[in-house]
Amino acid sequence: MINKTYSKADMIDIIRNFNIDIPNFCSMDKPTLSMELWRELCSIESLTCDTDIYDINNIEELKTYLVNKNPDKLLSVKEKTKLMRFCKEVIVYCNGGYNIEYSIFNDFNEIEIQMIDICKYGDIPSVRRAIRLFNKDPKLDNKLSPIISNRVKKQLELKQKNKVKKYYGLIVNKGKFVLSFD
């Protein structure tokens, strides 16, 4: 059976990316969707993936992936709430001009030690933002880099690729355009 750490949204994402044929999967509740997905995985022999988000090549790897704990859910709700609160305080510290007096922290080393600890949660956008802002601190000797899973890296790359680009006031959009001159 599918591990309970996978949310309904995770399972829907897997169904869409691997083109698994389950009718009306969006209207099912999580337990029903979990049973239907597992039943369908046991009945099919091969699968194809539309995107490169998952590093899964065959049906057995997908089953193993779903049986084990969700690698994207490293924190409990309570731990994530605590982490998000810390990230907000770091962002306030950074937006306050990196002045320790205007923050809840006692000294710079306190922030740095905790920031090193949260680097492993780089899949969370607030953690990436806090690290990016903290790296601009002039007191920081070594820059920190968040640890991001391949899935999130590929999602960020797709998002960046689809972003509108601006060059010296020129906005570049993709698509079909008709130019007419007067």
N, C-alpha and C positions, 0 to 999 in steps of 0.2 A: 504494500500500500504506500501511498504518497505520504511523506512526512508532514506533520501538522504545521511546520514552520512556513510552508508555502501558502501565501495568501491566494484569494480568488483571482486577484489581478495578475499574480505571478503565473498561475495556471492558464489564464486566458492568453497571456503573452506567449507562453509555450505553445498553446494550441494554434495561435495565429502564425508564429514563426516557423513551425514545423508542419503546417498545413494538415493538421489532424482533423479528420472528418467527424465532428460531433455536432449534431444539429441543435440549435437554440442554446448554445453553451453560455451565452451571456445572461440568459434569464435564470439559470440554475443557481442554487445556493452552493456554498463552498463544499459541504460534505457530498452532495449529489455530483457536483462537478468533479470532485476528487475520484469518486468511484467510477464515473463514466470515462474519465481520462485514463485511469489505470486499466479498465476493461478494454478500451480501444488500443492501448499500448500493447496489451497481451495478445490482441488478435491480429495486429499488423506485423508484417515481416520487415519492411524497410521504411525509411522516412527521408524526406528532403527538407532542407532548411532554406528559407528565403533570404536570411541575413547572416552576417558573420558575428552576430552578437554572442552566440553560444559556441563554445569549443567542443561540440558534441558531433560525432561522426556517424553513429549508428544507434539502433534502437536500444541495445543493451547499455550503452553509455548513458542514454537518456533515462532509462529505468534506474540505473545506479545513482544518477544525479538526483532524481526525485525521491528515492528511498532515504538518502542521507539528509542531514540537516541542511537547510537552505544556507548557502555560503554568504548570501547578502544580508541575512538577519543575524548579525553578531551580537546585538544588544537586546536586552529586555526593554520593555516600555519605560520602566523606571530609570534604567541606566541611560537610555537615549534622552529622556527628559533632562537628566542631570548634565549630560554632554552638551545638549543644546543650550542650556542655561550658561554653561561655561563659555561656549562659543560666542554667545551674545555679549558676555562680559568682556571677552577679548576684543570683539569688534568695537565695543564702546571705548575700550582702552586705546585701540588703534585710531579710531575717529577723533579721540580727544587729544591727538598730537603726541601719542606715546608717552604721556605724562602719568606716572604711577600715582601721583597725588589725587588725580581725578577719577581713579578707579577703585574697585573693591580689593585689589591685590596689595600685598604688603611690600613685595620687592620683585624685581625683574626675574630673578632665578625661579621664583615660584611659578610664574607664567611659563617660562621656557621649559621647565621640567614637565608640566602638564601638557604643553603643546607637543612635546616629543612623544608623549604617551598617546595622544589622540591622532597622530599621523596614520595609524593603522585603520582608522575609520574614514578614509578618504572618499568612499562612495557617497558619503553624506554631503550635500552641497554646502551646508553651513560650516562644516569642518574645512572644506577646501577654501571657502571665502576667508575664514579666520586665519588659516595658514598663509594665504596669499597676502593679506593685510599685515600679518605679523612679520613676514619676511621683509617688509619695508622698514622695519624698526632699525634705526641706526645703531642701537646697542647690541643687536644680534650679530654674533660672529659667524655662525654657520647657518646657511639657509636650510629650511625644512622643506620636505616634499611629501605630499600625502601619498599613501599607498592606495592605488585605485585598481579595482578588478578589471579584467579584460572587457567584460560586458559593459561596464560604465564608460571605459575608455572609448569603446566603439560607439556608444550612444552619444558621447560628447563630440566625437569626430563627425558624426552625421549631423549633429546640431550645428556645429561650426561650419560645415560644408554648405548647409542650407541657409546660413545667415546672410543677410544683405551686407555687401561690402561698400565702404566709402573711401574714395581716393581723392584727396584734395578738393572736396566739395562735390565730386562726381559720385553719384549713387549708382551702383551696378546691380541690376536685377536680372534674373534669368527668366527666359520665356520667349514667346513670339511677340514681336512689336512691329507696328506699321509706322514708318516715318513719312511725313508729307512736308514739302517745302512750299512756302508761299511765293 
